[in-house]
Amino acid sequence: MNKIITKTMSLEEAKKLGIDSWNRWECEPSIFDWQYPEQETAYVFEGDVIVKTSDQEVHITNGMLVSFPKGLKCTWEVRKTIKKAYTFNFSIE
């Protein structure tokens, strides 16, 4: 897997995956480069973000489960403060 994968789901569905025990992160509007040292899966509680890679542009908003592959290099454009729960090496496929 070398692409960002997204799936829309309710908070109730996400809680069944165990998101209450995942790490939390939030970020104010900004633009920054990022590289994923591990595969990361995140559930977005709120926010509006565009993540750009060399061959993909993904719009991430409330209620999305997102998987970022290990080694992915990207640019985050946080348009509205993002609040997410995340964990590593958790497959959504």
Biotite code that builds the C-alpha atoms (Angstrom):
import biotite.structure as struc

atoms = struc.array([
    struc.Atom([0.000, 0.000, 0.000], chain_id="A", res_id=1, res_name="MET", atom_name="CA", element="C"),
    struc.Atom([1.500, 3.310, -1.037], chain_id="A", res_id=2, res_name="ASN", atom_name="CA", element="C"),
    struc.Atom([-1.597, 5.505, -1.228], chain_id="A", res_id=3, res_name="LYS", atom_name="CA", element="C"),
    struc.Atom([-3.704, 7.253, 1.374], chain_id="A", res_id=4, res_name="ILE", atom_name="CA", element="C"),
    struc.Atom([-6.917, 5.303, 1.993], chain_id="A", res_id=5, res_name="ILE", atom_name="CA", element="C"),
    struc.Atom([-10.042, 6.952, 3.399], chain_id="A", res_id=6, res_name="THR", atom_name="CA", element="C"),
    struc.Atom([-13.322, 5.600, 4.690], chain_id="A", res_id=7, res_name="LYS", atom_name="CA", element="C"),
    struc.Atom([-16.278, 7.578, 6.040], chain_id="A", res_id=8, res_name="THR", atom_name="CA", element="C"),
    struc.Atom([-17.721, 6.253, 9.284], chain_id="A", res_id=9, res_name="MET", atom_name="CA", element="C"),
    struc.Atom([-19.750, 7.368, 12.249], chain_id="A", res_id=10, res_name="SER", atom_name="CA", element="C"),
    struc.Atom([-18.214, 8.014, 15.641], chain_id="A", res_id=11, res_name="LEU", atom_name="CA", element="C"),
    struc.Atom([-20.042, 4.925, 16.941], chain_id="A", res_id=12, res_name="GLU", atom_name="CA", element="C"),
    struc.Atom([-18.446, 2.739, 14.228], chain_id="A", res_id=13, res_name="GLU", atom_name="CA", element="C"),
    struc.Atom([-15.027, 4.232, 14.977], chain_id="A", res_id=14, res_name="ALA", atom_name="CA", element="C"),
    struc.Atom([-15.419, 3.560, 18.711], chain_id="A", res_id=15, res_name="LYS", atom_name="CA", element="C"),
    struc.Atom([-15.890, -0.135, 17.870], chain_id="A", res_id=16, res_name="LYS", atom_name="CA", element="C"),
    struc.Atom([-12.358, -0.020, 16.396], chain_id="A", res_id=17, res_name="LEU", atom_name="CA", element="C"),
    struc.Atom([-11.009, 1.150, 19.759], chain_id="A", res_id=18, res_name="GLY", atom_name="CA", element="C"),
    struc.Atom([-10.314, 4.819, 19.002], chain_id="A", res_id=19, res_name="ILE", atom_name="CA", element="C"),
    struc.Atom([-10.925, 5.750, 22.636], chain_id="A", res_id=20, res_name="ASP", atom_name="CA", element="C"),
    struc.Atom([-7.555, 4.154, 23.474], chain_id="A", res_id=21, res_name="SER", atom_name="CA", element="C"),
    struc.Atom([-5.671, 5.786, 20.563], chain_id="A", res_id=22, res_name="TRP", atom_name="CA", element="C"),
    struc.Atom([-3.374, 8.819, 20.880], chain_id="A", res_id=23, res_name="ASN", atom_name="CA", element="C"),
    struc.Atom([-4.886, 12.272, 20.291], chain_id="A", res_id=24, res_name="ARG", atom_name="CA", element="C"),
    struc.Atom([-3.529, 15.150, 18.213], chain_id="A", res_id=25, res_name="TRP", atom_name="CA", element="C"),
    struc.Atom([-4.778, 18.502, 17.068], chain_id="A", res_id=26, res_name="GLU", atom_name="CA", element="C"),
    struc.Atom([-3.359, 21.247, 14.889], chain_id="A", res_id=27, res_name="CYS", atom_name="CA", element="C"),
    struc.Atom([-4.396, 24.825, 14.114], chain_id="A", res_id=28, res_name="GLU", atom_name="CA", element="C"),
    struc.Atom([-4.569, 25.989, 10.475], chain_id="A", res_id=29, res_name="PRO", atom_name="CA", element="C"),
    struc.Atom([-1.102, 25.734, 8.914], chain_id="A", res_id=30, res_name="SER", atom_name="CA", element="C"),
    struc.Atom([0.889, 24.185, 6.064], chain_id="A", res_id=31, res_name="ILE", atom_name="CA", element="C"),
    struc.Atom([3.737, 21.753, 6.730], chain_id="A", res_id=32, res_name="PHE", atom_name="CA", element="C"),
    struc.Atom([5.636, 18.827, 5.207], chain_id="A", res_id=33, res_name="ASP", atom_name="CA", element="C"),
    struc.Atom([5.440, 15.418, 6.866], chain_id="A", res_id=34, res_name="TRP", atom_name="CA", element="C"),
    struc.Atom([6.823, 11.905, 6.432], chain_id="A", res_id=35, res_name="GLN", atom_name="CA", element="C"),
    struc.Atom([5.282, 8.839, 8.101], chain_id="A", res_id=36, res_name="TYR", atom_name="CA", element="C"),
    struc.Atom([7.893, 6.634, 9.842], chain_id="A", res_id=37, res_name="PRO", atom_name="CA", element="C"),
    struc.Atom([5.195, 3.984, 10.444], chain_id="A", res_id=38, res_name="GLU", atom_name="CA", element="C"),
    struc.Atom([1.837, 3.148, 8.904], chain_id="A", res_id=39, res_name="GLN", atom_name="CA", element="C"),
    struc.Atom([-0.685, 5.410, 10.673], chain_id="A", res_id=40, res_name="GLU", atom_name="CA", element="C"),
    struc.Atom([-4.461, 5.165, 10.922], chain_id="A", res_id=41, res_name="THR", atom_name="CA", element="C"),
    struc.Atom([-6.438, 8.151, 12.183], chain_id="A", res_id=42, res_name="ALA", atom_name="CA", element="C"),
    struc.Atom([-10.058, 8.995, 12.898], chain_id="A", res_id=43, res_name="TYR", atom_name="CA", element="C"),
    struc.Atom([-10.910, 12.675, 12.350], chain_id="A", res_id=44, res_name="VAL", atom_name="CA", element="C"),
    struc.Atom([-13.361, 14.129, 14.880], chain_id="A", res_id=45, res_name="PHE", atom_name="CA", element="C"),
    struc.Atom([-13.293, 17.559, 13.261], chain_id="A", res_id=46, res_name="GLU", atom_name="CA", element="C"),
    struc.Atom([-11.252, 19.533, 10.779], chain_id="A", res_id=47, res_name="GLY", atom_name="CA", element="C"),
    struc.Atom([-10.637, 20.280, 7.140], chain_id="A", res_id=48, res_name="ASP", atom_name="CA", element="C"),
    struc.Atom([-7.305, 19.223, 5.643], chain_id="A", res_id=49, res_name="VAL", atom_name="CA", element="C"),
    struc.Atom([-5.832, 18.704, 2.183], chain_id="A", res_id=50, res_name="ILE", atom_name="CA", element="C"),
    struc.Atom([-2.965, 16.187, 2.120], chain_id="A", res_id=51, res_name="VAL", atom_name="CA", element="C"),
    struc.Atom([-0.856, 16.260, -1.050], chain_id="A", res_id=52, res_name="LYS", atom_name="CA", element="C"),
    struc.Atom([1.643, 13.650, -2.200], chain_id="A", res_id=53, res_name="THR", atom_name="CA", element="C"),
    struc.Atom([3.550, 13.421, -5.484], chain_id="A", res_id=54, res_name="SER", atom_name="CA", element="C"),
    struc.Atom([0.608, 11.578, -7.101], chain_id="A", res_id=55, res_name="ASP", atom_name="CA", element="C"),
    struc.Atom([-2.409, 12.101, -4.854], chain_id="A", res_id=56, res_name="GLN", atom_name="CA", element="C"),
    struc.Atom([-4.455, 14.866, -3.229], chain_id="A", res_id=57, res_name="GLU", atom_name="CA", element="C"),
    struc.Atom([-6.857, 13.839, -0.458], chain_id="A", res_id=58, res_name="VAL", atom_name="CA", element="C"),
    struc.Atom([-9.475, 16.040, 1.218], chain_id="A", res_id=59, res_name="HIS", atom_name="CA", element="C"),
    struc.Atom([-9.952, 14.932, 4.842], chain_id="A", res_id=60, res_name="ILE", atom_name="CA", element="C"),
    struc.Atom([-12.896, 16.091, 6.955], chain_id="A", res_id=61, res_name="THR", atom_name="CA", element="C"),
    struc.Atom([-15.023, 15.121, 9.966], chain_id="A", res_id=62, res_name="ASN", atom_name="CA", element="C"),
    struc.Atom([-15.996, 11.481, 10.305], chain_id="A", res_id=63, res_name="GLY", atom_name="CA", element="C"),
    struc.Atom([-13.220, 10.009, 8.177], chain_id="A", res_id=64, res_name="MET", atom_name="CA", element="C"),
    struc.Atom([-10.949, 7.089, 8.984], chain_id="A", res_id=65, res_name="LEU", atom_name="CA", element="C"),
    struc.Atom([-7.673, 7.630, 7.130], chain_id="A", res_id=66, res_name="VAL", atom_name="CA", element="C"),
    struc.Atom([-4.706, 5.325, 6.606], chain_id="A", res_id=67, res_name="SER", atom_name="CA", element="C"),
    struc.Atom([-1.276, 6.739, 5.724], chain_id="A", res_id=68, res_name="PHE", atom_name="CA", element="C"),
    struc.Atom([1.332, 4.225, 4.484], chain_id="A", res_id=69, res_name="PRO", atom_name="CA", element="C"),
    struc.Atom([4.768, 3.866, 6.053], chain_id="A", res_id=70, res_name="LYS", atom_name="CA", element="C"),
    struc.Atom([7.323, 6.112, 4.342], chain_id="A", res_id=71, res_name="GLY", atom_name="CA", element="C"),
    struc.Atom([4.720, 8.442, 2.780], chain_id="A", res_id=72, res_name="LEU", atom_name="CA", element="C"),
    struc.Atom([6.032, 11.971, 2.143], chain_id="A", res_id=73, res_name="LYS", atom_name="CA", element="C"),
    struc.Atom([3.349, 14.623, 1.942], chain_id="A", res_id=74, res_name="CYS", atom_name="CA", element="C"),
    struc.Atom([2.313, 18.203, 2.571], chain_id="A", res_id=75, res_name="THR", atom_name="CA", element="C"),
    struc.Atom([-0.514, 18.966, 4.982], chain_id="A", res_id=76, res_name="TRP", atom_name="CA", element="C"),
    struc.Atom([-2.674, 22.053, 4.439], chain_id="A", res_id=77, res_name="GLU", atom_name="CA", element="C"),
    struc.Atom([-4.775, 22.386, 7.582], chain_id="A", res_id=78, res_name="VAL", atom_name="CA", element="C"),
    struc.Atom([-7.663, 24.683, 6.577], chain_id="A", res_id=79, res_name="ARG", atom_name="CA", element="C"),
    struc.Atom([-9.702, 24.279, 9.778], chain_id="A", res_id=80, res_name="LYS", atom_name="CA", element="C"),
    struc.Atom([-8.300, 23.022, 13.099], chain_id="A", res_id=81, res_name="THR", atom_name="CA", element="C"),
    struc.Atom([-8.031, 19.239, 13.004], chain_id="A", res_id=82, res_name="ILE", atom_name="CA", element="C"),
    struc.Atom([-8.697, 16.991, 15.981], chain_id="A", res_id=83, res_name="LYS", atom_name="CA", element="C"),
    struc.Atom([-7.919, 13.312, 15.502], chain_id="A", res_id=84, res_name="LYS", atom_name="CA", element="C"),
    struc.Atom([-7.222, 10.033, 17.254], chain_id="A", res_id=85, res_name="ALA", atom_name="CA", element="C"),
    struc.Atom([-4.434, 7.932, 15.744], chain_id="A", res_id=86, res_name="TYR", atom_name="CA", element="C"),
    struc.Atom([-2.603, 4.659, 16.084], chain_id="A", res_id=87, res_name="THR", atom_name="CA", element="C"),
    struc.Atom([0.124, 2.778, 14.225], chain_id="A", res_id=88, res_name="PHE", atom_name="CA", element="C"),
    struc.Atom([0.088, -0.414, 12.139], chain_id="A", res_id=89, res_name="ASN", atom_name="CA", element="C"),
    struc.Atom([-3.705, -0.766, 12.125], chain_id="A", res_id=90, res_name="PHE", atom_name="CA", element="C"),
    struc.Atom([-5.211, -1.858, 8.804], chain_id="A", res_id=91, res_name="SER", atom_name="CA", element="C"),
    struc.Atom([-8.546, -0.497, 7.587], chain_id="A", res_id=92, res_name="ILE", atom_name="CA", element="C"),
    struc.Atom([-8.723, -2.733, 4.534], chain_id="A", res_id=93, res_name="GLU", atom_name="CA", element="C"),
])
